[in-house]
Amino acid sequence: MLVLVDTSSILYGLENSKDVFEITKSRFPGCDIMISKGVVAELSGLSNSAGKTAQLAKTALQIIKLKRIRVDNITGSADNWIFSKAIAEPSIAITNDTQLCKRLKSRKVNTFKLSKKGILK
């Protein structure tokens, strides 16, 4: 099963000392986790700023590299990539973006949000 992970869930997890990738692997054993170049671009842009979010974004980029998370070569909006990919093939989406979550659920895509306790709901 393909699991598409959004920037919002990656950062939210790190902000709450949770690893969305490990949680996803635990919840969906054998899944194929994927992010887009758009997610990487968002994290790169955030990492160039100052403050807590910048540090979280830098950490996220390190985790993605260390865990060898699969990155789709599609560039552009991460939200549009997740939406299009989830509609095109059987997928699970993980996002803490409320608007994206609503869009995905309106198309009957299995969508989860990461809680502060590290539970996918």
C-alpha positions in Angstrom: 0.0 0.0 0.0 1.3 3.5 -0.9 1.3 6.0 1.9 1.6 9.7 0.9 3.0 11.9 3.7 2.5 15.7 3.8 4.9 18.3 5.2 2.4 19.3 7.9 2.4 15.8 9.4 6.2 15.6 9.3 6.7 18.9 11.1 3.8 18.3 13.5 5.3 15.0 14.5 8.7 16.5 15.1 7.2 19.3 17.1 5.7 16.7 19.4 8.8 14.4 19.4 7.2 11.9 17.1 8.5 10.3 13.9 5.6 10.1 11.4 7.6 7.7 9.3 8.1 5.2 12.1 4.5 5.5 13.2 3.4 4.9 9.6 5.5 1.8 9.3 4.2 0.5 12.6 0.5 1.2 11.6 0.8 0.0 8.0 3.5 -2.8 8.0 5.0 -3.3 4.6 3.7 0.0 3.2 5.6 2.1 0.7 6.0 5.6 2.1 6.4 8.4 -0.4 6.8 12.1 -0.4 7.1 14.5 -3.3 9.9 16.9 -4.3 7.3 19.5 -3.4 7.5 18.4 0.2 11.3 18.5 0.1 11.1 22.0 -1.4 8.7 23.2 1.3 11.1 21.8 4.0 14.1 23.3 2.3 12.5 26.7 2.1 11.5 26.5 5.8 14.9 25.4 6.8 16.4 28.6 5.4 14.5 30.8 7.8 15.1 31.3 11.5 13.5 29.8 14.6 12.0 26.6 15.7 10.3 25.7 12.4 13.6 26.1 10.6 15.2 23.7 12.9 12.4 21.2 12.6 12.6 21.4 8.8 16.3 20.8 8.9 15.7 17.7 11.1 13.0 16.5 8.8 15.3 16.7 5.8 18.0 14.8 7.7 15.5 12.1 8.6 14.2 11.8 5.0 17.8 11.3 3.8 18.8 8.9 6.7 15.7 6.7 6.3 15.8 6.8 2.5 12.2 7.9 2.2 11.1 7.5 -1.4 10.7 10.9 -3.1 8.5 11.2 -6.2 10.2 13.4 -8.9 7.0 15.5 -9.3 7.7 19.1 -8.4 5.1 21.8 -7.6 2.5 22.0 -4.9 2.8 19.2 -2.3 -0.9 19.3 -1.6 -1.9 19.0 -5.3 0.6 16.1 -5.7 -0.9 14.2 -2.7 -4.5 14.9 -3.9 -3.7 13.8 -7.5 -1.7 10.8 -6.5 -4.2 9.6 -4.0 -7.0 9.8 -6.6 -5.0 8.1 -9.3 -4.0 5.0 -7.3 -5.0 3.3 -4.1 -3.3 5.2 -1.4 -3.4 6.4 2.2 -2.7 10.0 2.9 -1.2 11.4 6.1 -1.7 15.1 6.5 -2.4 17.5 9.4 -3.5 20.1 6.9 -7.3 20.5 7.6 -8.2 21.8 4.1 -6.3 19.0 2.3 -7.8 16.5 4.6 -11.3 17.6 3.8 -10.5 17.6 0.0 -9.2 14.0 0.3 -12.0 12.7 2.4 -14.6 14.2 -0.1 -13.0 11.9 -2.7 -13.1 8.9 -0.3 -9.3 8.7 0.2 -8.2 7.0 3.4 -6.8 10.0 5.2 -5.2 10.2 8.7 -3.9 13.0 10.9 -1.1 12.6 13.4 -2.1 13.3 17.0 0.2 14.8 19.7 0.4 11.3 21.2 1.7 9.9 17.9 -1.5 8.1 16.9 -2.8 8.2 13.3 -6.5 9.0 13.5 
